[in-house]
């Protein structure tokens, strides 16, 4: 697993078209992601919901721990040029 994959997390399910679109968009940026399948994992789904402010739908995307939202929000960030900035930014580390 690369450093990118540690930075970018996508909670998803196998048959979700929006999940696939989000992963393709991120792959097109040349980054790897950590994908967490929540279809049959209630504990991971609960964690996703806690971290996303109660959202139940997938995908839920996080970059450097920051909740981005779903595919629509990811796509909007990309259209504004902000996704590249987020990906390029070095994550802050805490001692």
Secondary structure, DSSP 4 states (H G I P E B T S, - for coil): --HHHHHEEEEE-TT-HHHHHHHHHHHHTT---EEEE-TT-HHHHHHHHHHTTS--SS-EEEETTEEEESHHHHHHHHHTTHHHHHHHSPPP---
